[in-house]
Amino acid sequence: MAATSLDTLCINTIRMLSVDAVQKANSGHPGLPMEAAPMAHLLWTRFMRYNPKNPLWPDRDRFVLSAGHGSMLLYSMLHLTGYDLPMDELKRFRQWGSRTPGHPEYGLAPGVETTTGPLGQGLGNAVGMAMAEAHLAARFNRPGEAIVDHWTYVIASDGDMMEGVASEACSLAGHLRLGKLIVLYTDNHITIEGETSLAFSEDVGRRFEGYGWHVQHVADGNDLESLDAAIRAAQTAAGRPSLIVCRTIIGYGSPNKAGTAEVHGAALGEQEVLLTKQNLGWPVEPTFYVPDEVYARFHEMADRGRKLEEAWQAKFGAYAAAYPDLAQEWRRGLTRELPAGWNAEIPVFTPDKGAIATRQASGEVLNALAKRVPSLIGGSADLAPSTNTLLKGYADFEAGSYDGRNLHFGVREHAMGATLNGMTLHGGVIAYGATFLIFSDYMRPSIRLAAIMEITPIYVFTHDSVGLGEDGPTHQPIEHYMTLRAIPHLVLIRPADATETAVAWQVALEHRGGPVAILLTRQKVPILDRTALAPADGLRRGAYVLAEAEHGRSDAILIATGSEVHVALAARKKLAEDGVAARVVSMPSWELFDRQPVEYRNTVLSPDIPARLAIETGVSQGWERYVGPHGSVLGLNRFGASAPDKVIIEQLGFTAENAAARAMKLVKR
């Protein structure tokens, strides 16, 4: 379909809105909107199904601007098509309190499907969205009743293609044959430092062919007819994700800066803006000019979207009448509502069962939850036998078999983190991913973005201490508790035993406002006898008095997390033999504890008991907030070693004898 004069006018409007906003802010990236305006215009006028009046319409197409530095491209499209993003917000681009930050942020402006900016992450999110679409379509669609049938479109840049997270995610997408994913790649040969040839000379198309993608090339990113044909061909590619490599000119239209790094990360400058407008035949004044016929054209798209959603709602009404139980399940999945009795089959753990690793207990709890929570889906980075995250009796999510609930990410922690975000953002599923705690380092950018967006993927991190044993310091986490605790909105839970693990999973499923990480042991730990101790439900408050001091007032407080709670209980017993009364506090989650009223926190960590010892097999940094100026930390400010777990624990001083001796010194002080 050939371009019309109105198409050209719309494209230049997108370009100039972006240029004016970046210039007014004197900050931003005008180059990408100027080169990618044709493909954005084409997607939003000829292909995408969306309704600006209901941005969360479940069967809408998803659009991800993975090249988030070009955010004004997205803001321009949202404004023009009638989303609730007025012109004043475009004029406040990158300003305090605006809904148009420097990189798109999920939740600020309607129509922004994910927070992008760290390159490659958006592409990884899009793979996750396509995975969710495929899974939900397989679960809910019935012959003649397709209530899930939409596309995920991406605009990506050279930088996205260089980042490892994108490579991992796209390799996974090719393996899974995610045919509803279409990526338009702005192959402009420019990065911040200059020509991409400085560091990047591979044939991206051939790489993606190796991944199993359908690959096409468009020689000119301004050629709407070729772009249109390529997208239509991508939609007919049989069971393969599609990459369209578009040769573009960054900063297209700028007489002096187009095709250079100068237009990548800085405003054009007043003189170059003037020359660019003259070059494109655009009025110099007023700024932020939108011709009436452009508004009219894009508002037609809004009207089309309303009708598309109305048709879908009618289809869903018929579906709900024919399949009421499935319709109810669908609605619950979208709202993340847990069904009645969702936790009814969680196993009860008692001491007579003997010691059990919390990773094993987690596996039992997870499988019990899966029976009652059909939206629960997840897997691991090639570690399911070790992380105990396989859902027994359920199929694998694989190419051509998307109704399975067991995800296999392969050895791809980066991709796992990014795709979990995408699945969660898509909605309809509760997604979890598992690996060893040490490899959370590979997932950290995705975890951070999930926290920024306040979305709720669940992370299962096993082998959570030096107690994992012989694998040695490369696999033994030391600083990881603290580095994860440093991320705002992330809730970290390190349960002490199987019973606390069961509560931790319930908290994770109920939680809103950010991701949850559950940290679990490789080694076996005793199941605490709750007839003599406080109930494990105290975990919900982050910390609780597990064992009160015998014979009245406490002389000391022993605070511990995870497997070290057992050390604290044993130390309490030794202290009692020496006439020192100690309270043991289990503190599985700092974040949950800090949210409690001060009155509760003071009942757990009484201000009048200054002798406090924190016990945790990680760096001591941060614990001062709980032990106070007169307390101490039995921590680990060195790396571990390769040896059996019991030997390591003893050699590093995590014994009842050492803990009791440290506490005794505090009491005497």
VEXDREN-2710 file (C-alpha; in Angstrom, 1 decimal):
% VEXDREN-2710
k/r/px/py/pz
1/MET/0.0/0.0/0.0
2/ALA/1.7/3.2/-1.2
3/ALA/2.1/6.2/1.1
4/THR/-0.3/9.2/0.7
5/SER/0.3/12.8/1.3
6/LEU/-1.6/12.4/4.6
7/ASP/0.7/9.6/5.6
8/THR/3.7/11.9/5.1
9/LEU/2.0/14.7/7.0
10/CYS/1.3/12.3/9.9
11/ILE/4.9/11.0/9.9
12/ASN/6.4/14.5/10.0
13/THR/4.0/15.5/12.8
14/ILE/5.4/12.6/14.9
15/ARG/8.9/13.7/14.0
16/MET/8.4/17.4/14.9
17/LEU/6.5/16.8/18.1
18/SER/9.4/14.7/19.2
19/VAL/12.0/17.3/18.1
20/ASP/10.1/20.2/19.8
21/ALA/9.7/18.3/23.0
22/VAL/13.4/17.3/23.2
23/GLN/14.4/20.9/22.3
24/LYS/12.2/22.4/24.9
25/ALA/13.6/20.1/27.6
26/ASN/17.1/20.6/26.1
27/SER/17.5/16.9/26.9
28/GLY/16.7/13.7/25.2
29/HIS/17.1/11.6/22.1
30/PRO/15.5/13.1/19.0
31/GLY/17.2/10.8/16.5
32/LEU/15.2/7.6/17.0
33/PRO/11.7/9.2/16.7
34/MET/12.9/11.0/13.5
35/GLU/14.0/7.7/11.9
36/ALA/11.3/5.4/13.3
37/ALA/8.2/7.7/12.8
38/PRO/7.2/5.9/9.5
39/MET/7.2/2.4/11.1
40/ALA/5.3/3.7/14.2
41/HIS/2.7/5.5/12.0
42/LEU/2.3/2.4/10.0
43/LEU/1.8/0.1/13.0
44/TRP/-0.6/2.4/14.7
45/THR/-2.8/3.2/11.7
46/ARG/-2.8/-0.1/9.6
47/PHE/-2.0/-2.9/12.0
48/MET/-2.4/-2.5/15.7
49/ARG/-5.6/-3.2/17.6
50/TYR/-6.0/-0.8/20.5
51/ASN/-8.6/1.4/22.2
52/PRO/-7.3/4.6/23.8
53/LYS/-10.4/4.9/25.9
54/ASN/-9.7/1.5/27.4
55/PRO/-5.9/1.0/27.4
56/LEU/-6.2/-2.2/29.3
57/TRP/-8.5/-4.0/26.9
58/PRO/-7.2/-7.6/27.4
59/ASP/-7.0/-8.6/23.7
60/ARG/-5.3/-5.4/22.5
61/ASP/-2.1/-5.7/20.6
62/ARG/1.0/-4.9/22.7
63/PHE/3.6/-2.3/21.6
64/VAL/7.0/-2.2/23.2
65/LEU/9.5/0.6/22.5
66/SER/12.5/-1.4/23.5
67/ALA/14.7/1.5/22.3
68/GLY/13.3/3.5/25.3
69/HIS/15.7/6.4/24.8
70/GLY/13.4/7.4/21.9
71/SER/10.5/7.8/24.3
72/MET/9.0/10.8/22.6
73/LEU/8.1/8.6/19.7
74/LEU/5.8/6.7/22.0
75/TYR/4.4/9.8/23.8
76/SER/3.7/11.4/20.4
77/MET/1.7/8.3/19.3
78/LEU/-0.2/8.1/22.5
79/HIS/-1.2/11.8/22.3
80/LEU/-2.1/11.7/18.7
81/THR/-4.3/8.6/18.9
82/GLY/-6.3/9.9/21.8
83/TYR/-4.9/8.3/25.0
84/ASP/-5.1/10.4/28.1
85/LEU/-1.8/12.2/27.5
86/PRO/-2.5/15.8/26.7
87/MET/-0.3/18.2/24.8
88/ASP/0.8/19.9/28.1
89/GLU/2.5/16.6/29.1
90/LEU/4.5/16.5/25.9
91/LYS/5.6/20.1/26.6
92/ARG/6.7/18.9/30.1
93/PHE/8.9/16.1/28.7
94/ARG/11.6/15.1/31.2
95/GLN/10.4/17.5/33.8
96/TRP/9.6/16.9/37.5
97/GLY/6.2/15.3/38.1
98/SER/5.4/14.9/34.4
99/ARG/3.9/11.8/32.9
100/THR/6.5/11.9/30.1
101/PRO/9.8/10.9/31.7
102/GLY/13.0/10.5/29.8
103/HIS/12.4/6.8/29.3
104/PRO/8.9/5.2/29.2
105/GLU/7.6/4.2/32.7
106/TYR/4.8/1.7/33.2
107/GLY/2.0/3.2/35.2
108/LEU/2.6/6.9/34.5
109/ALA/0.9/7.2/31.1
110/PRO/-1.8/4.9/29.8
111/GLY/-0.6/2.9/26.8
112/VAL/2.9/2.5/28.1
113/GLU/3.1/-1.3/28.4
114/THR/6.4/-1.6/30.1
115/THR/9.3/0.5/31.5
116/THR/12.1/0.5/29.0
117/GLY/15.4/2.2/28.7
118/PRO/18.0/-0.3/29.8
119/LEU/18.6/-1.7/26.3
120/GLY/17.5/-5.2/25.5
121/GLN/15.1/-5.4/28.5
122/GLY/12.1/-4.3/26.4
123/LEU/12.8/-6.9/23.8
124/GLY/13.0/-9.5/26.6
125/ASN/9.7/-8.2/28.0
126/ALA/8.1/-8.6/24.6
127/VAL/9.1/-12.2/24.4
128/GLY/7.5/-12.7/27.8
129/MET/4.3/-11.0/26.5
130/ALA/4.2/-13.3/23.5
131/MET/4.7/-16.3/25.8
132/ALA/1.8/-15.2/27.9
133/GLU/-0.4/-14.7/24.8
134/ALA/0.4/-18.1/23.5
135/HIS/-0.2/-19.8/26.9
136/LEU/-3.6/-18.0/27.5
137/ALA/-4.7/-18.7/23.9
138/ALA/-4.0/-22.4/24.3
139/ARG/-5.8/-22.5/27.7
140/PHE/-8.9/-20.5/26.9
141/ASN/-9.6/-20.5/23.2
142/ARG/-12.1/-22.9/21.9
143/PRO/-13.1/-23.7/18.3
144/GLY/-14.8/-20.6/16.9
145/GLU/-14.3/-18.8/20.2
146/ALA/-10.8/-17.2/20.1
147/ILE/-10.9/-14.6/23.0
148/VAL/-7.1/-14.4/23.0
149/ASP/-5.6/-13.5/19.6
150/HIS/-3.3/-10.5/19.5
151/TRP/0.2/-9.5/18.5
152/THR/3.2/-8.1/20.2
153/TYR/5.1/-5.5/18.2
154/VAL/8.5/-4.1/19.0
155/ILE/10.7/-1.3/17.8
156/ALA/14.3/-2.1/18.7
157/SER/17.7/-0.5/18.0
158/ASP/21.3/-1.4/17.4
159/GLY/21.9/-1.1/21.2
160/ASP/19.1/-3.7/21.9
161/MET/20.7/-6.1/19.5
162/MET/24.1/-5.8/21.3
163/GLU/22.8/-6.5/24.8
164/GLY/23.1/-10.0/26.0
165/VAL/19.6/-10.1/27.6
166/ALA/18.1/-9.6/24.1
167/SER/20.2/-12.4/22.6
168/GLU/19.1/-14.8/25.3
169/ALA/15.4/-13.8/25.1
170/CYS/15.4/-14.0/21.3
171/SER/17.1/-17.3/21.3
172/LEU/14.3/-18.6/23.6
173/ALA/11.6/-17.0/21.4
174/GLY/13.0/-18.8/18.3
175/HIS/13.1/-22.1/20.1
176/LEU/9.5/-21.6/21.3
177/ARG/8.4/-20.5/17.8
178/LEU/6.4/-17.6/19.1
179/GLY/4.7/-16.6/15.9
180/LYS/2.7/-13.6/17.3
181/LEU/5.9/-11.6/18.0
182/ILE/7.1/-9.1/15.3
183/VAL/10.2/-6.9/15.8
184/LEU/11.1/-3.9/13.7
185/TYR/14.8/-3.2/14.0
186/THR/16.1/0.3/13.2
187/ASP/19.4/-0.6/11.6
188/ASN/20.9/2.9/11.6
189/HIS/24.6/1.9/12.2
190/ILE/24.9/4.6/14.9
191/THR/25.4/4.4/18.7
192/ILE/26.5/7.1/21.2
193/GLU/30.2/6.7/20.5
194/GLY/29.8/6.9/16.7
195/GLU/29.5/4.3/14.0
196/THR/28.5/0.8/15.2
197/SER/31.5/-0.5/13.2
198/LEU/33.6/0.6/16.2
199/ALA/32.4/-2.5/18.1
200/PHE/29.6/-4.3/16.1
201/SER/30.0/-5.9/12.7
202/GLU/27.9/-9.1/12.9
203/ASP/25.0/-9.8/10.5
204/VAL/22.0/-9.5/12.8
205/GLY/19.6/-11.0/10.3
206/ARG/21.7/-14.2/9.9
207/ARG/22.0/-14.4/13.7
208/PHE/18.3/-14.4/14.1
209/GLU/17.9/-16.9/11.3
210/GLY/20.1/-19.1/13.4
211/TYR/17.7/-18.6/16.3
212/GLY/14.8/-19.8/14.1
213/TRP/13.2/-16.5/13.3
214/HIS/11.6/-15.4/10.1
215/VAL/13.9/-12.5/8.8
216/GLN/13.2/-9.9/6.2
217/HIS/15.1/-6.8/5.1
218/VAL/13.7/-3.4/4.2
219/ALA/16.2/-1.2/2.4
220/ASP/14.6/2.2/3.3
221/GLY/12.8/2.8/6.6
222/ASN/10.8/5.5/4.9
223/ASP/9.3/3.1/2.3
224/LEU/5.9/2.5/3.7
225/GLU/4.9/0.1/0.9
226/SER/7.8/-2.2/1.6
227/LEU/7.3/-1.9/5.4
228/ASP/3.6/-2.7/5.0
229/ALA/4.4/-5.8/2.9
230/ALA/7.1/-7.0/5.3
231/ILE/4.7/-6.8/8.3
232/ARG/2.0/-8.6/6.4
233/ALA/4.5/-11.3/5.5
234/ALA/5.6/-11.5/9.1
235/GLN/2.0/-12.1/10.1
236/THR/1.8/-15.1/7.8
237/ALA/5.1/-16.7/8.8
238/ALA/4.3/-20.1/10.0
239/GLY/5.0/-20.5/13.7
240/ARG/8.1/-18.2/13.8
241/PRO/8.8/-14.9/15.5
242/SER/9.7/-12.3/12.9
243/LEU/12.5/-9.7/12.6
244/ILE/12.3/-6.9/10.0
245/VAL/15.7/-5.3/9.6
246/CYS/15.0/-1.8/8.5
247/ARG/17.8/0.4/7.2
248/THR/17.1/3.8/8.7
249/ILE/18.9/7.1/9.1
250/ILE/19.0/8.3/12.6
251/GLY/17.8/11.9/12.9
252/TYR/16.2/11.7/9.4
253/GLY/15.4/15.2/8.1
254/SER/18.1/17.0/9.9
255/PRO/20.4/18.6/7.2
256/ASN/23.6/18.6/9.3
257/LYS/23.1/15.9/12.0
258/ALA/21.2/13.1/10.3
259/GLY/23.1/9.8/10.3
260/THR/25.5/11.0/13.0
261/ALA/26.0/10.3/16.7
262/GLU/25.3/14.0/17.4
263/VAL/21.5/13.4/17.1
264/HIS/21.5/10.3/19.3
265/GLY/21.5/11.8/22.8
266/ALA/21.2/15.5/22.6
267/ALA/18.7/18.1/21.4
268/LEU/19.3/19.3/17.8
269/GLY/19.8/22.9/18.9
270/GLU/17.6/25.8/17.9
271/GLN/19.3/26.5/14.6
272/GLU/19.2/22.8/13.5
273/VAL/15.6/22.6/14.5
274/LEU/14.8/25.5/12.2
275/LEU/16.8/23.9/9.4
276/THR/15.1/20.6/9.9
277/LYS/11.6/22.1/9.7
278/GLN/12.5/24.0/6.6
279/ASN/14.0/20.8/5.1
280/LEU/10.8/18.8/5.7
281/GLY/8.5/21.7/4.7
282/TRP/7.2/22.1/8.2
283/PRO/6.1/25.4/9.8
284/VAL/8.7/26.9/12.0
285/GLU/6.0/28.2/14.3
286/PRO/4.1/27.4/16.4
287/THR/6.1/24.7/18.1
288/PHE/4.2/21.4/18.9
289/TYR/2.1/22.0/15.8
290/VAL/-0.4/19.3/14.9
291/PRO/-2.5/19.9/11.7
292/ASP/-6.2/19.3/12.1
293/GLU/-6.2/16.6/9.4
294/VAL/-3.6/14.7/11.4
295/TYR/-5.7/14.7/14.5
296/ALA/-8.6/13.6/12.4
297/ARG/-6.7/10.7/10.9
298/PHE/-5.5/9.4/14.3
299/HIS/-8.9/9.9/15.9
300/GLU/-10.2/7.6/13.2
301/MET/-7.9/5.0/14.7
302/ALA/-9.4/5.6/18.2
303/ASP/-12.9/5.1/16.8
304/ARG/-11.8/1.9/15.0
305/GLY/-10.3/0.7/18.3
306/ARG/-13.6/1.3/20.1
307/LYS/-15.4/-0.8/17.6
308/LEU/-12.8/-3.5/17.7
309/GLU/-13.2/-3.8/21.5
310/GLU/-17.0/-3.7/21.3
311/ALA/-16.8/-6.6/18.9
312/TRP/-14.5/-8.5/21.2
313/GLN/-16.7/-7.8/24.2
314/ALA/-19.6/-9.3/22.3
315/LYS/-17.5/-12.3/21.4
316/PHE/-16.5/-12.7/25.0
317/GLY/-20.1/-12.4/26.1
318/ALA/-21.0/-15.4/23.9
319/TYR/-17.9/-17.2/25.2
320/ALA/-18.9/-16.6/28.8
321/ALA/-22.4/-18.0/28.1
322/ALA/-20.9/-21.1/26.5
323/TYR/-18.0/-21.6/28.9
324/PRO/-18.9/-19.9/32.2
325/ASP/-16.3/-21.7/34.3
326/LEU/-13.5/-20.8/31.9
327/ALA/-14.7/-17.2/31.7
328/GLN/-14.6/-16.9/35.5
329/GLU/-11.1/-18.3/35.5
330/TRP/-10.1/-15.9/32.8
331/ARG/-11.4/-12.9/34.8
332/ARG/-9.6/-14.1/37.9
333/GLY/-6.4/-14.4/36.0
334/LEU/-6.6/-10.9/34.7
335/THR/-7.1/-9.4/38.2
336/ARG/-4.7/-11.9/39.9
337/GLU/-7.6/-12.9/42.2
338/LEU/-6.9/-16.1/44.0
339/PRO/-9.8/-18.7/43.8
340/ALA/-11.6/-19.8/46.9
341/GLY/-9.7/-22.4/48.8
342/TRP/-6.5/-21.7/46.9
343/ASN/-4.4/-22.6/50.0
344/ALA/-6.5/-25.5/51.2
345/GLU/-4.0/-28.2/50.2
346/ILE/-0.8/-26.7/51.5
347/PRO/1.0/-29.5/53.4
348/VAL/1.5/-29.4/57.1
349/PHE/5.1/-29.9/58.2
350/THR/5.8/-31.5/61.6
351/PRO/9.1/-32.3/63.4
352/ASP/8.5/-36.0/63.2
353/LYS/9.1/-35.8/59.4
354/GLY/12.8/-35.1/60.2
355/ALA/15.0/-32.4/58.7
356/ILE/14.1/-31.1/55.3
357/ALA/15.7/-28.5/53.0
358/THR/13.5/-25.5/52.5
359/ARG/13.9/-25.9/48.8
360/GLN/12.3/-29.3/49.1
361/ALA/9.5/-28.0/51.3
362/SER/9.0/-25.2/48.7
363/GLY/8.6/-27.7/45.9
364/GLU/5.8/-29.5/47.9
365/VAL/4.0/-26.2/48.7
366/LEU/4.3/-25.1/45.1
367/ASN/2.8/-28.2/43.7
368/ALA/-0.1/-28.0/46.2
369/LEU/-0.7/-24.4/45.1
370/ALA/-0.6/-25.3/41.4
371/LYS/-3.6/-27.6/41.9
372/ARG/-5.7/-24.7/43.2
373/VAL/-4.2/-21.7/41.3
374/PRO/-4.4/-22.5/37.5
375/SER/-2.8/-19.2/36.6
376/LEU/0.4/-20.2/38.3
377/ILE/3.1/-20.9/35.7
378/GLY/6.9/-20.9/35.9
379/GLY/10.2/-22.7/35.7
380/SER/13.9/-22.4/36.2
381/ALA/17.1/-21.6/34.3
382/ASP/17.9/-25.3/33.7
383/LEU/17.9/-26.1/37.5
384/ALA/14.4/-27.5/38.2
385/PRO/15.8/-30.7/39.8
386/SER/17.8/-28.5/42.2
387/THR/15.3/-25.7/42.8
388/ASN/12.4/-28.1/43.1
389/THR/10.2/-26.0/40.9
390/LEU/8.8/-28.6/38.5
391/LEU/5.0/-28.8/38.6
392/LYS/4.4/-32.5/38.7
393/GLY/1.6/-33.8/36.4
394/TYR/1.6/-30.7/34.2
395/ALA/2.9/-30.4/30.7
396/ASP/5.9/-28.4/29.5
397/PHE/5.4/-25.0/27.8
398/GLU/7.0/-25.8/24.5
399/ALA/6.6/-24.9/20.8
400/GLY/3.2/-26.1/19.6
401/SER/2.2/-27.1/23.2
402/TYR/1.6/-23.7/24.9
403/ASP/-0.9/-24.9/27.5
404/GLY/1.9/-26.4/29.6
405/ARG/2.7/-24.7/32.9
406/ASN/6.4/-25.8/33.2
407/LEU/8.7/-23.2/31.6
408/HIS/12.2/-24.2/30.6
409/PHE/14.3/-21.1/30.2
410/GLY/17.6/-22.9/29.6
411/VAL/20.8/-21.5/31.0
412/ARG/19.4/-18.0/30.5
413/GLU/18.9/-16.1/33.8
414/HIS/19.0/-12.7/32.0
415/ALA/16.1/-13.8/29.7
416/MET/14.2/-15.5/32.5
417/GLY/14.1/-12.2/34.5
418/ALA/13.0/-10.1/31.5
419/THR/10.4/-12.6/30.2
420/LEU/8.9/-13.0/33.7
421/ASN/8.4/-9.2/33.7
422/GLY/6.7/-9.4/30.3
423/MET/4.4/-12.3/31.3
424/THR/3.4/-10.4/34.4
425/LEU/2.8/-7.2/32.5
426/HIS/0.7/-9.0/30.0
427/GLY/-1.6/-10.3/32.7
428/GLY/-3.5/-13.5/33.1
429/VAL/-0.7/-15.4/34.7
430/ILE/1.2/-15.6/38.0
431/ALA/4.8/-16.1/36.8
432/TYR/7.7/-17.5/38.8
433/GLY/11.3/-18.2/38.0
434/ALA/14.0/-20.1/39.8
435/THR/17.8/-20.3/40.0
436/PHE/20.5/-20.4/42.6
437/LEU/20.7/-17.2/44.7
438/ILE/24.2/-16.5/43.4
439/PHE/22.8/-16.2/39.8
440/SER/20.4/-13.5/40.9
441/ASP/23.3/-11.3/39.8
442/TYR/22.4/-12.1/36.2
443/MET/18.8/-11.2/36.8
444/ARG/19.4/-8.0/38.8
445/PRO/18.5/-5.5/36.0
446/SER/15.2/-7.3/35.4
447/ILE/14.5/-7.5/39.2
448/ARG/15.2/-3.8/39.5
449/LEU/12.8/-3.0/36.7
450/ALA/10.1/-5.2/38.2
451/ALA/10.5/-3.3/41.4
452/ILE/10.4/0.1/39.6
453/MET/7.1/-1.0/37.9
454/GLU/5.8/-2.5/41.2
455/ILE/4.8/-5.7/39.4
456/THR/4.7/-9.1/41.0
457/PRO/6.8/-11.9/39.5
458/ILE/8.0/-14.4/42.1
459/TYR/11.7/-15.4/42.3
460/VAL/12.7/-18.7/43.9
461/PHE/16.4/-18.5/44.8
462/THR/17.8/-21.7/46.3
463/HIS/21.3/-22.7/47.6
464/ASP/21.0/-19.5/49.7
465/SER/24.2/-19.7/51.8
466/VAL/27.6/-21.2/52.3
467/GLY/25.6/-24.1/53.5
468/LEU/25.3/-25.3/49.9
469/GLY/28.8/-26.9/50.5
470/GLU/31.3/-28.2/48.1
471/ASP/30.6/-26.0/45.1
472/GLY/32.6/-23.4/46.8
473/PRO/32.8/-19.6/46.7
474/THR/31.8/-19.2/43.1
475/HIS/28.4/-20.6/44.0
476/GLN/28.1/-19.4/47.6
477/PRO/26.2/-16.2/48.0
478/ILE/27.6/-13.7/50.5
479/GLU/26.6/-10.2/49.6
480/HIS/23.4/-11.2/47.9
481/TYR/20.9/-10.8/50.8
482/MET/22.0/-7.2/51.2
483/THR/22.2/-6.3/47.5
484/LEU/18.7/-7.6/47.0
485/ARG/17.4/-5.8/50.2
486/ALA/18.8/-2.6/48.7
487/ILE/16.2/-2.6/45.9
488/PRO/13.1/-0.6/46.9
489/HIS/9.8/-2.4/46.5
490/LEU/11.4/-5.9/46.5
491/VAL/10.3/-8.1/49.3
492/LEU/12.9/-10.7/50.3
493/ILE/11.8/-13.7/52.4
494/ARG/14.3/-16.1/53.9
495/PRO/12.3/-18.7/55.8
496/ALA/13.7/-20.7/58.7
497/ASP/12.1/-24.0/58.1
498/ALA/9.5/-25.9/56.0
499/THR/6.6/-24.3/57.9
500/GLU/7.8/-20.8/57.4
501/THR/8.4/-21.7/53.7
502/ALA/4.7/-22.6/53.4
503/VAL/3.7/-19.2/54.8
504/ALA/6.3/-17.5/52.5
505/TRP/4.6/-18.8/49.4
506/GLN/1.2/-17.7/50.6
507/VAL/2.6/-14.2/51.2
508/ALA/4.2/-14.2/47.7
509/LEU/0.9/-15.0/46.0
510/GLU/-1.1/-12.4/48.1
511/HIS/1.5/-9.7/47.7
512/ARG/1.0/-6.6/45.5
513/GLY/3.2/-3.6/44.8
514/GLY/6.5/-5.3/43.8
515/PRO/8.2/-8.6/43.3
516/VAL/8.9/-11.2/46.0
517/ALA/12.1/-13.3/46.3
518/ILE/12.0/-16.4/48.4
519/LEU/15.5/-17.6/49.5
520/LEU/15.8/-21.3/50.3
521/THR/18.4/-23.7/51.6
522/ARG/20.1/-26.6/49.8
523/GLN/21.0/-28.3/53.1
524/LYS/18.4/-29.9/55.4
525/VAL/17.2/-28.0/58.4
526/PRO/15.0/-29.2/61.2
527/ILE/11.3/-28.5/61.2
528/LEU/10.6/-26.4/64.2
529/ASP/8.3/-27.8/66.9
530/ARG/5.6/-25.2/66.9
531/THR/4.0/-26.6/70.0
532/ALA/6.8/-25.0/72.0
533/LEU/7.4/-22.0/69.7
534/ALA/5.4/-19.2/68.1
535/PRO/3.3/-20.0/65.0
536/ALA/5.0/-19.6/61.6
537/ASP/2.3/-17.2/60.6
538/GLY/4.4/-14.5/62.3
539/LEU/6.3/-14.5/59.0
540/ARG/3.6/-12.3/57.6
541/ARG/4.8/-9.5/59.8
542/GLY/8.4/-9.9/58.7
543/ALA/9.8/-10.7/62.1
544/TYR/8.3/-12.2/65.2
545/VAL/9.3/-13.5/68.6
546/LEU/9.9/-17.2/67.9
547/ALA/11.0/-18.1/71.4
548/GLU/10.6/-15.8/74.4
549/ALA/13.2/-15.9/77.2
550/GLU/12.5/-18.3/80.0
551/HIS/11.8/-17.0/83.5
552/GLY/10.7/-13.5/82.5
553/ARG/12.8/-10.5/81.2
554/SER/15.3/-11.1/78.4
555/ASP/18.9/-10.2/78.8
556/ALA/19.6/-10.5/75.1
557/ILE/17.9/-10.8/71.7
558/LEU/19.1/-13.2/69.1
559/ILE/17.9/-12.2/65.6
560/ALA/18.3/-14.6/62.7
561/THR/17.1/-15.5/59.3
562/GLY/16.8/-18.7/57.4
563/SER/19.0/-21.6/58.5
564/GLU/20.6/-19.5/61.1
565/VAL/17.4/-19.4/63.2
566/HIS/18.3/-22.9/64.3
567/VAL/21.7/-21.7/65.4
568/ALA/20.0/-18.9/67.4
569/LEU/17.7/-21.4/69.1
570/ALA/20.6/-23.6/70.1
571/ALA/22.6/-20.6/71.3
572/ARG/19.6/-19.6/73.5
573/LYS/19.7/-23.0/75.2
574/LYS/23.4/-22.6/75.9
575/LEU/22.9/-19.1/77.3
576/ALA/20.2/-20.4/79.6
577/GLU/22.6/-22.9/81.0
578/ASP/24.8/-20.0/82.0
579/GLY/22.0/-18.0/83.5
580/VAL/21.4/-15.7/80.6
581/ALA/17.9/-15.3/79.3
582/ALA/17.7/-14.7/75.6
583/ARG/14.8/-14.1/73.2
584/VAL/15.0/-15.5/69.7
585/VAL/13.5/-13.5/66.9
586/SER/13.0/-15.0/63.5
587/MET/13.3/-12.2/60.9
588/PRO/12.6/-13.7/57.5
589/SER/11.8/-10.4/55.8
590/TRP/13.2/-6.9/56.7
591/GLU/10.8/-5.3/54.2
592/LEU/7.6/-6.8/55.8
593/PHE/8.9/-6.0/59.3
594/ASP/9.6/-2.4/58.4
595/ARG/6.0/-1.9/57.2
596/GLN/4.6/-2.8/60.7
597/PRO/3.5/-0.2/63.2
598/VAL/6.3/1.0/65.5
599/GLU/4.4/-0.5/68.5
600/TYR/4.6/-4.0/67.0
601/ARG/8.3/-3.5/66.1
602/ASN/9.1/-2.5/69.6
603/THR/7.4/-5.6/71.0
604/VAL/9.7/-7.7/68.9
605/LEU/12.9/-5.7/69.3
606/SER/12.4/-4.2/72.7
607/PRO/14.2/-0.9/73.0
608/ASP/15.1/-1.7/76.6
609/ILE/17.1/-4.7/75.6
610/PRO/20.3/-3.3/74.1
611/ALA/22.2/-6.6/73.9
612/ARG/21.3/-7.8/70.4
613/LEU/23.1/-10.3/68.2
614/ALA/22.1/-10.7/64.5
615/ILE/23.1/-14.0/63.0
616/GLU/23.2/-14.4/59.2
617/THR/25.6/-16.1/56.7
618/GLY/26.1/-12.9/54.7
619/VAL/27.8/-9.6/54.9
620/SER/27.0/-7.8/58.2
621/GLN/26.4/-4.4/56.5
622/GLY/22.9/-3.2/57.2
623/TRP/22.2/-5.1/60.3
624/GLU/23.1/-2.1/62.5
625/ARG/19.6/-0.8/62.0
626/TYR/18.3/-3.7/64.0
627/VAL/21.0/-4.5/66.5
628/GLY/21.5/-0.8/67.4
629/PRO/24.7/0.8/68.8
630/HIS/25.2/-1.8/71.5
631/GLY/24.6/-4.9/69.4
632/SER/26.7/-7.0/67.1
633/VAL/26.5/-9.1/64.0
634/LEU/27.7/-12.7/63.5
635/GLY/28.0/-12.3/59.8
636/LEU/30.3/-13.2/56.9
637/ASN/32.5/-10.5/55.5
638/ARG/34.6/-12.9/53.4
639/PHE/33.9/-15.4/50.6
640/GLY/33.2/-19.0/51.4
641/ALA/35.1/-22.2/50.6
642/SER/34.8/-25.6/49.0
643/ALA/34.0/-28.2/51.7
644/PRO/31.1/-30.1/53.1
645/ASP/28.4/-27.8/54.5
646/LYS/28.8/-28.8/58.1
647/VAL/32.5/-28.2/58.0
648/ILE/32.1/-24.8/56.3
649/ILE/29.5/-23.7/58.9
650/GLU/31.7/-24.7/61.8
651/GLN/34.9/-23.2/60.3
652/LEU/33.2/-19.9/59.7
653/GLY/31.8/-19.7/63.2
654/PHE/28.1/-20.2/62.7
655/THR/27.8/-22.5/65.7
656/ALA/25.7/-22.3/68.8
657/GLU/28.8/-22.1/70.9
658/ASN/30.2/-19.1/69.0
659/ALA/26.8/-17.3/68.9
660/ALA/26.3/-17.9/72.6
661/ALA/29.8/-16.6/73.4
662/ARG/29.2/-13.5/71.3
663/ALA/25.9/-12.8/73.0
664/MET/27.4/-13.3/76.4
665/LYS/30.0/-10.6/75.7
666/LEU/27.2/-8.2/74.8
667/VAL/25.3/-8.9/78.0
668/LYS/28.5/-8.4/80.1
669/ARG/29.2/-5.2/78.3
END
